[in-house]
Amino acid sequence: MKSEIFNAVASLNRGFDVVLESLNILREQGVISVDYVQRQTEIIEEVRSGLNGIILDRLGGREREDRQHYAKMRTTTETRLRSTDSRKRSK
């Protein structure tokens, strides 16, 4: 599931890159102006950074929750294993 989310974020950002590259090609070919490309680039980058910010904030919260959850699981497992080892040695 995590890999799907991160792949989707990467694809989304590659899509923004494709749009920006295409605008530059059209500018180089004289189809659109430098000023137009500049204005659109600013808008696109603002949208991209806003979207990435929302996504990363949300994912950051999930990762913190996962880290806490798995740290507790690891601690519980280590305690149980130490207890089991201690019992085996005392027999």
A tleap script that builds the chain and sets N, CA, C and O, in Angstrom:
source leaprc.protein.ff14SB
mol = sequence {
  NMET LYS SER GLU ILE PHE ASN ALA VAL ALA
  SER LEU ASN ARG GLY PHE ASP VAL VAL LEU
  GLU SER LEU ASN ILE LEU ARG GLU GLN GLY
  VAL ILE SER VAL ASP TYR VAL GLN ARG GLN
  THR GLU ILE ILE GLU GLU VAL ARG SER GLY
  LEU ASN GLY ILE ILE LEU ASP ARG LEU GLY
  GLY ARG GLU ARG GLU ASP ARG GLN HIE TYR
  ALA LYS MET ARG THR THR THR GLU THR ARG
  LEU ARG SER THR ASP SER ARG LYS ARG SER
  CLYS
}
set mol.1.N position { 0.816 -1.188 0.000 }
set mol.1.CA position { 0.000 0.000 0.000 }
set mol.1.C position { 0.865 1.260 0.000 }
set mol.1.O position { 0.595 2.197 -0.751 }
set mol.2.N position { 1.902 1.286 0.837 }
set mol.2.CA position { 2.757 2.467 0.878 }
set mol.2.C position { 3.428 2.724 -0.460 }
set mol.2.O position { 3.512 3.865 -0.914 }
set mol.3.N position { 3.904 1.656 -1.088 }
set mol.3.CA position { 4.588 1.851 -2.368 }
set mol.3.C position { 3.635 2.427 -3.407 }
set mol.3.O position { 4.045 3.226 -4.248 }
set mol.4.N position { 2.362 2.028 -3.354 }
set mol.4.CA position { 1.379 2.583 -4.291 }
set mol.4.C position { 1.195 4.079 -4.077 }
set mol.4.O position { 1.091 4.844 -5.036 }
set mol.5.N position { 1.156 4.490 -2.817 }
set mol.5.CA position { 0.996 5.916 -2.507 }
set mol.5.C position { 2.199 6.694 -2.999 }
set mol.5.O position { 2.047 7.717 -3.667 }
set mol.6.N position { 3.393 6.221 -2.678 }
set mol.6.CA position { 4.599 6.945 -3.081 }
set mol.6.C position { 4.770 6.939 -4.600 }
set mol.6.O position { 5.242 7.920 -5.175 }
set mol.7.N position { 4.390 5.842 -5.247 }
set mol.7.CA position { 4.423 5.811 -6.715 }
set mol.7.C position { 3.445 6.812 -7.306 }
set mol.7.O position { 3.743 7.460 -8.310 }
set mol.8.N position { 2.269 6.942 -6.684 }
set mol.8.CA position { 1.272 7.909 -7.165 }
set mol.8.C position { 1.791 9.335 -7.023 }
set mol.8.O position { 1.590 10.162 -7.913 }
set mol.9.N position { 2.457 9.627 -5.909 }
set mol.9.CA position { 3.028 10.965 -5.706 }
set mol.9.C position { 4.116 11.229 -6.744 }
set mol.9.O position { 4.188 12.320 -7.311 }
set mol.10.N position { 4.953 10.239 -6.989 }
set mol.10.CA position { 6.010 10.389 -7.995 }
set mol.10.C position { 5.407 10.603 -9.379 }
set mol.10.O position { 5.875 11.452 -10.138 }
set mol.11.N position { 4.374 9.838 -9.708 }
set mol.11.CA position { 3.710 9.990 -11.013 }
set mol.11.C position { 3.091 11.376 -11.156 }
set mol.11.O position { 3.174 12.005 -12.211 }
set mol.12.N position { 2.481 11.828 -10.095 }
set mol.12.CA position { 1.876 13.154 -10.095 }
set mol.12.C position { 2.931 14.219 -10.390 }
set mol.12.O position { 2.710 15.110 -11.209 }
set mol.13.N position { 4.065 14.121 -9.726 }
set mol.13.CA position { 5.133 15.095 -9.939 }
set mol.13.C position { 5.750 14.974 -11.333 }
set mol.13.O position { 6.112 15.982 -11.939 }
set mol.14.N position { 5.870 13.746 -11.843 }
set mol.14.CA position { 6.353 13.573 -13.218 }
set mol.14.C position { 5.380 14.216 -14.201 }
set mol.14.O position { 5.797 14.787 -15.209 }
set mol.15.N position { 4.084 14.124 -13.909 }
set mol.15.CA position { 3.083 14.761 -14.755 }
set mol.15.C position { 3.265 16.271 -14.809 }
set mol.15.O position { 3.187 16.874 -15.879 }
set mol.16.N position { 3.507 16.877 -13.660 }
set mol.16.CA position { 3.785 18.313 -13.630 }
set mol.16.C position { 5.035 18.620 -14.458 }
set mol.16.O position { 5.065 19.599 -15.204 }
set mol.17.N position { 6.069 17.775 -14.323 }
set mol.17.CA position { 7.296 17.973 -15.099 }
set mol.17.C position { 7.024 17.905 -16.599 }
set mol.17.O position { 7.574 18.697 -17.365 }
set mol.18.N position { 6.185 16.971 -17.020 }
set mol.18.CA position { 5.852 16.826 -18.442 }
set mol.18.C position { 5.168 18.096 -18.948 }
set mol.18.O position { 5.479 18.588 -20.033 }
set mol.19.N position { 4.240 18.614 -18.159 }
set mol.19.CA position { 3.544 19.845 -18.553 }
set mol.19.C position { 4.546 20.985 -18.712 }
set mol.19.O position { 4.503 21.714 -19.704 }
set mol.20.N position { 5.435 21.142 -17.757 }
set mol.20.CA position { 6.418 22.232 -17.822 }
set mol.20.C position { 7.378 22.055 -18.998 }
set mol.20.O position { 7.709 23.026 -19.679 }
set mol.21.N position { 7.821 20.834 -19.238 }
set mol.21.CA position { 8.698 20.567 -20.374 }
set mol.21.C position { 7.981 20.873 -21.695 }
set mol.21.O position { 8.568 21.445 -22.614 }
set mol.22.N position { 6.721 20.488 -21.773 }
set mol.22.CA position { 5.936 20.736 -22.986 }
set mol.22.C position { 5.763 22.232 -23.229 }
set mol.22.O position { 5.872 22.700 -24.362 }
set mol.23.N position { 5.496 22.972 -22.168 }
set mol.23.CA position { 5.386 24.425 -22.312 }
set mol.23.C position { 6.688 25.022 -22.849 }
set mol.23.O position { 6.665 25.905 -23.707 }
set mol.24.N position { 7.809 24.541 -22.346 }
set mol.24.CA position { 9.102 25.051 -22.816 }
set mol.24.C position { 9.365 24.685 -24.274 }
set mol.24.O position { 9.931 25.485 -25.019 }
set mol.25.N position { 8.969 23.513 -24.677 }
set mol.25.CA position { 9.117 23.125 -26.089 }
set mol.25.C position { 8.274 24.042 -26.973 }
set mol.25.O position { 8.734 24.526 -28.007 }
set mol.26.N position { 7.042 24.267 -26.549 }
set mol.26.CA position { 6.165 25.167 -27.316 }
set mol.26.C position { 6.732 26.587 -27.362 }
set mol.26.O position { 6.612 27.274 -28.376 }
set mol.27.N position { 7.347 27.022 -26.266 }
set mol.27.CA position { 7.995 28.340 -26.249 }
set mol.27.C position { 9.159 28.374 -27.221 }
set mol.27.O position { 9.303 29.320 -27.995 }
set mol.28.N position { 9.996 27.335 -27.182 }
set mol.28.CA position { 11.149 27.257 -28.086 }
set mol.28.C position { 10.728 27.269 -29.551 }
set mol.28.O position { 11.446 27.787 -30.406 }
set mol.29.N position { 9.570 26.700 -29.834 }
set mol.29.CA position { 9.060 26.640 -31.210 }
set mol.29.C position { 8.305 27.914 -31.605 }
set mol.29.O position { 7.815 28.033 -32.728 }
set mol.30.N position { 8.219 28.857 -30.674 }
set mol.30.CA position { 7.569 30.124 -30.960 }
set mol.30.C position { 6.047 30.083 -30.927 }
set mol.30.O position { 5.388 31.013 -31.390 }
set mol.31.N position { 5.491 29.008 -30.379 }
set mol.31.CA position { 4.040 28.864 -30.331 }
set mol.31.C position { 3.444 29.703 -29.195 }
set mol.31.O position { 2.367 30.281 -29.345 }
set mol.32.N position { 4.136 29.766 -28.079 }
set mol.32.CA position { 3.698 30.592 -26.955 }
set mol.32.C position { 4.861 31.465 -26.490 }
set mol.32.O position { 6.022 31.170 -26.774 }
set mol.33.N position { 4.541 32.530 -25.780 }
set mol.33.CA position { 5.564 33.508 -25.392 }
set mol.33.C position { 6.287 33.113 -24.107 }
set mol.33.O position { 5.812 32.291 -23.323 }
set mol.34.N position { 7.447 33.726 -23.924 }
set mol.34.CA position { 8.240 33.526 -22.716 }
set mol.34.C position { 7.436 33.957 -21.492 }
set mol.34.O position { 7.423 33.266 -20.474 }
set mol.35.N position { 6.765 35.106 -21.599 }
set mol.35.CA position { 5.974 35.599 -20.470 }
set mol.35.C position { 4.861 34.633 -20.096 }
set mol.35.O position { 4.612 34.392 -18.915 }
set mol.36.N position { 4.198 34.084 -21.093 }
set mol.36.CA position { 3.121 33.131 -20.830 }
set mol.36.C position { 3.670 31.903 -20.103 }
set mol.36.O position { 3.080 31.441 -19.126 }
set mol.37.N position { 4.792 31.381 -20.578 }
set mol.37.CA position { 5.405 30.205 -19.944 }
set mol.37.C position { 5.787 30.534 -18.509 }
set mol.37.O position { 5.585 29.717 -17.611 }
set mol.38.N position { 6.330 31.713 -18.287 }
set mol.38.CA position { 6.727 32.114 -16.930 }
set mol.38.C position { 5.507 32.150 -16.001 }
set mol.38.O position { 5.549 31.618 -14.891 }
set mol.39.N position { 4.435 32.774 -16.456 }
set mol.39.CA position { 3.218 32.865 -15.626 }
set mol.39.C position { 2.648 31.478 -15.335 }
set mol.39.O position { 2.279 31.176 -14.200 }
set mol.40.N position { 2.581 30.648 -16.355 }
set mol.40.CA position { 2.033 29.301 -16.163 }
set mol.40.C position { 2.939 28.453 -15.269 }
set mol.40.O position { 2.450 27.662 -14.464 }
set mol.41.N position { 4.243 28.615 -15.408 }
set mol.41.CA position { 5.190 27.880 -14.567 }
set mol.41.C position { 4.983 28.241 -13.105 }
set mol.41.O position { 4.989 27.369 -12.236 }
set mol.42.N position { 4.804 29.515 -12.838 }
set mol.42.CA position { 4.580 29.943 -11.451 }
set mol.42.C position { 3.293 29.339 -10.893 }
set mol.42.O position { 3.266 28.884 -9.749 }
set mol.43.N position { 2.240 29.335 -11.685 }
set mol.43.CA position { 0.963 28.769 -11.246 }
set mol.43.C position { 1.103 27.263 -11.007 }
set mol.43.O position { 0.667 26.740 -9.981 }
set mol.44.N position { 1.716 26.585 -11.966 }
set mol.44.CA position { 1.876 25.126 -11.871 }
set mol.44.C position { 2.720 24.748 -10.662 }
set mol.44.O position { 2.375 23.819 -9.931 }
set mol.45.N position { 3.816 25.456 -10.446 }
set mol.45.CA position { 4.694 25.142 -9.314 }
set mol.45.C position { 4.014 25.448 -7.986 }
set mol.45.O position { 4.248 24.760 -6.992 }
set mol.46.N position { 3.171 26.480 -7.968 }
set mol.46.CA position { 2.421 26.785 -6.749 }
set mol.46.C position { 1.427 25.659 -6.441 }
set mol.46.O position { 1.307 25.227 -5.295 }
set mol.47.N position { 0.725 25.193 -7.463 }
set mol.47.CA position { -0.222 24.087 -7.288 }
set mol.47.C position { 0.526 22.831 -6.861 }
set mol.47.O position { 0.103 22.129 -5.942 }
set mol.48.N position { 1.639 22.552 -7.534 }
set mol.48.CA position { 2.416 21.348 -7.208 }
set mol.48.C position { 2.904 21.387 -5.763 }
set mol.48.O position { 2.750 20.408 -5.032 }
set mol.49.N position { 3.482 22.489 -5.352 }
set mol.49.CA position { 4.024 22.563 -3.990 }
set mol.49.C position { 2.912 22.511 -2.950 }
set mol.49.O position { 3.088 21.917 -1.887 }
set mol.50.N position { 1.776 23.124 -3.246 }
set mol.50.CA position { 0.653 23.037 -2.312 }
set mol.50.C position { 0.160 21.619 -2.160 }
set mol.50.O position { -0.084 21.153 -1.047 }
set mol.51.N position { 0.014 20.938 -3.266 }
set mol.51.CA position { -0.446 19.554 -3.255 }
set mol.51.C position { 0.564 18.646 -2.554 }
set mol.51.O position { 0.191 17.814 -1.726 }
set mol.52.N position { 1.837 18.810 -2.889 }
set mol.52.CA position { 2.874 18.007 -2.228 }
set mol.52.C position { 2.890 18.277 -0.727 }
set mol.52.O position { 3.075 17.356 0.068 }
set mol.53.N position { 2.699 19.528 -0.340 }
set mol.53.CA position { 2.670 19.864 1.084 }
set mol.53.C position { 1.547 19.160 1.814 }
set mol.53.O position { 1.749 18.610 2.897 }
set mol.54.N position { 0.351 19.175 1.218 }
set mol.54.CA position { -0.795 18.487 1.825 }
set mol.54.C position { -0.517 16.995 1.945 }
set mol.54.O position { -0.751 16.386 2.989 }
set mol.55.N position { -0.018 16.423 0.866 }
set mol.55.CA position { 0.253 14.975 0.840 }
set mol.55.C position { 1.314 14.616 1.880 }
set mol.55.O position { 1.138 13.669 2.647 }
set mol.56.N position { 2.413 15.370 1.906 }
set mol.56.CA position { 3.500 15.041 2.832 }
set mol.56.C position { 3.088 15.231 4.284 }
set mol.56.O position { 3.507 14.461 5.149 }
set mol.57.N position { 2.272 16.247 4.566 }
set mol.57.CA position { 1.771 16.417 5.937 }
set mol.57.C position { 0.958 15.196 6.354 }
set mol.57.O position { 1.123 14.674 7.456 }
set mol.58.N position { 0.097 14.759 5.480 }
set mol.58.CA position { -0.758 13.605 5.775 }
set mol.58.C position { 0.078 12.337 5.936 }
set mol.58.O position { -0.115 11.569 6.879 }
set mol.59.N position { 1.010 12.126 5.002 }
set mol.59.CA position { 1.857 10.936 5.072 }
set mol.59.C position { 2.775 10.975 6.288 }
set mol.59.O position { 3.046 9.945 6.905 }
set mol.60.N position { 3.249 12.172 6.627 }
set mol.60.CA position { 4.113 12.305 7.801 }
set mol.60.C position { 3.406 11.856 9.064 }
set mol.60.O position { 3.996 11.181 9.908 }
set mol.61.N position { 2.137 12.233 9.193 }
set mol.61.CA position { 1.357 11.804 10.346 }
set mol.61.C position { 1.194 10.293 10.388 }
set mol.61.O position { 1.321 9.667 11.441 }
set mol.62.N position { 0.911 9.724 9.232 }
set mol.62.CA position { 0.770 8.263 9.163 }
set mol.62.C position { 2.071 7.562 9.521 }
set mol.62.O position { 2.066 6.557 10.232 }
set mol.63.N position { 3.195 8.095 9.023 }
set mol.63.CA position { 4.493 7.476 9.303 }
set mol.63.C position { 4.830 7.565 10.785 }
set mol.63.O position { 5.377 6.620 11.352 }
set mol.64.N position { 4.508 8.693 11.419 }
set mol.64.CA position { 4.756 8.816 12.861 }
set mol.64.C position { 3.921 7.793 13.637 }
set mol.64.O position { 4.413 7.158 14.570 }
set mol.65.N position { 2.663 7.642 13.243 }
set mol.65.CA position { 1.802 6.640 13.895 }
set mol.65.C position { 2.355 5.239 13.696 }
set mol.65.O position { 2.396 4.445 14.636 }
set mol.66.N position { 2.779 4.930 12.477 }
set mol.66.CA position { 3.357 3.603 12.198 }
set mol.66.C position { 4.611 3.371 13.025 }
set mol.66.O position { 4.797 2.290 13.583 }
set mol.67.N position { 5.472 4.382 13.106 }
set mol.67.CA position { 6.717 4.239 13.862 }
set mol.67.C position { 6.417 3.939 15.323 }
set mol.67.O position { 7.047 3.066 15.919 }
set mol.68.N position { 5.466 4.650 15.900 }
set mol.68.CA position { 5.104 4.412 17.301 }
set mol.68.C position { 4.508 3.014 17.481 }
set mol.68.O position { 4.843 2.302 18.428 }
set mol.69.N position { 3.637 2.641 16.575 }
set mol.69.CA position { 2.990 1.324 16.648 }
set mol.69.C position { 4.018 0.197 16.580 }
set mol.69.O position { 4.004 -0.717 17.404 }
set mol.70.N position { 4.907 0.271 15.593 }
set mol.70.CA position { 5.879 -0.812 15.419 }
set mol.70.C position { 6.965 -0.791 16.491 }
set mol.70.O position { 7.522 -1.837 16.826 }
set mol.71.N position { 7.269 0.373 17.027 }
set mol.71.CA position { 8.223 0.434 18.140 }
set mol.71.C position { 7.639 -0.267 19.365 }
set mol.71.O position { 8.347 -0.988 20.068 }
set mol.72.N position { 6.347 -0.055 19.618 }
set mol.72.CA position { 5.688 -0.744 20.740 }
set mol.72.C position { 5.668 -2.247 20.502 }
set mol.72.O position { 5.926 -3.022 21.422 }
set mol.73.N position { 5.363 -2.666 19.279 }
set mol.73.CA position { 5.353 -4.086 18.957 }
set mol.73.C position { 6.732 -4.703 19.170 }
set mol.73.O position { 6.855 -5.786 19.742 }
set mol.74.N position { 7.775 -3.999 18.701 }
set mol.74.CA position { 9.137 -4.507 18.838 }
set mol.74.C position { 9.510 -4.633 20.306 }
set mol.74.O position { 10.093 -5.637 20.715 }
set mol.75.N position { 9.180 -3.628 21.096 }
set mol.75.CA position { 9.489 -3.660 22.523 }
set mol.75.C position { 8.774 -4.822 23.207 }
set mol.75.O position { 9.364 -5.523 24.030 }
set mol.76.N position { 7.515 -5.021 22.869 }
set mol.76.CA position { 6.743 -6.130 23.442 }
set mol.76.C position { 7.361 -7.469 23.059 }
set mol.76.O position { 7.494 -8.356 23.902 }
set mol.77.N position { 7.734 -7.619 21.812 }
set mol.77.CA position { 8.343 -8.860 21.337 }
set mol.77.C position { 9.677 -9.100 22.028 }
set mol.77.O position { 9.951 -10.215 22.473 }
set mol.78.N position { 10.510 -8.069 22.123 }
set mol.78.CA position { 11.812 -8.227 22.784 }
set mol.78.C position { 11.640 -8.610 24.250 }
set mol.78.O position { 12.370 -9.460 24.760 }
set mol.79.N position { 10.682 -7.988 24.927 }
set mol.79.CA position { 10.422 -8.318 26.333 }
set mol.79.C position { 9.972 -9.763 26.466 }
set mol.79.O position { 10.437 -10.485 27.348 }
set mol.80.N position { 9.065 -10.185 25.589 }
set mol.80.CA position { 8.571 -11.562 25.618 }
set mol.80.C position { 9.707 -12.547 25.350 }
set mol.80.O position { 9.803 -13.577 26.019 }
set mol.81.N position { 10.568 -12.243 24.381 }
set mol.81.CA position { 11.679 -13.146 24.059 }
set mol.81.C position { 12.689 -13.216 25.202 }
set mol.81.O position { 13.210 -14.290 25.506 }
set mol.82.N position { 12.963 -12.088 25.829 }
set mol.82.CA position { 13.897 -12.098 26.974 }
set mol.82.C position { 13.318 -12.932 28.115 }
set mol.82.O position { 14.029 -13.688 28.777 }
set mol.83.N position { 12.023 -12.779 28.325 }
set mol.83.CA position { 11.351 -13.542 29.384 }
set mol.83.C position { 11.420 -15.041 29.086 }
set mol.83.O position { 11.682 -15.850 29.977 }
set mol.84.N position { 11.186 -15.393 27.844 }
set mol.84.CA position { 11.257 -16.800 27.434 }
set mol.84.C position { 12.670 -17.337 27.595 }
set mol.84.O position { 12.860 -18.444 28.097 }
set mol.85.N position { 13.672 -16.554 27.168 }
set mol.85.CA position { 15.074 -16.973 27.304 }
set mol.85.C position { 15.459 -17.148 28.774 }
set mol.85.O position { 16.172 -18.089 29.124 }
set mol.86.N position { 14.988 -16.247 29.627 }
set mol.86.CA position { 15.298 -16.332 31.050 }
set mol.86.C position { 14.723 -17.581 31.657 }
set mol.86.O position { 15.372 -18.245 32.466 }
set mol.87.N position { 13.495 -17.909 31.267 }
set mol.87.CA position { 12.858 -19.130 31.789 }
set mol.87.C position { 13.594 -20.380 31.330 }
set mol.87.O position { 13.731 -21.342 32.086 }
set mol.88.N position { 14.068 -20.361 30.086 }
set mol.88.CA position { 14.783 -21.532 29.545 }
set mol.88.C position { 16.105 -21.732 30.300 }
set mol.88.O position { 16.481 -22.862 30.614 }
set mol.89.N position { 16.804 -20.631 30.587 }
set mol.89.CA position { 18.091 -20.720 31.262 }
set mol.89.C position { 17.939 -21.179 32.714 }
set mol.89.O position { 18.814 -21.857 33.253 }
set mol.90.N position { 16.845 -20.813 33.327 }
set mol.90.CA position { 16.656 -21.164 34.741 }
set mol.90.C position { 16.223 -22.616 34.937 }
set mol.90.O position { 16.223 -23.111 36.064 }
set mol.91.N position { 15.860 -23.291 33.875 }
set mol.91.CA position { 15.445 -24.697 33.999 }
set mol.91.C position { 16.606 -25.633 33.997 }
set mol.91.O position { 16.421 -26.846 34.093 }
savepdb mol mol.pdb
quit
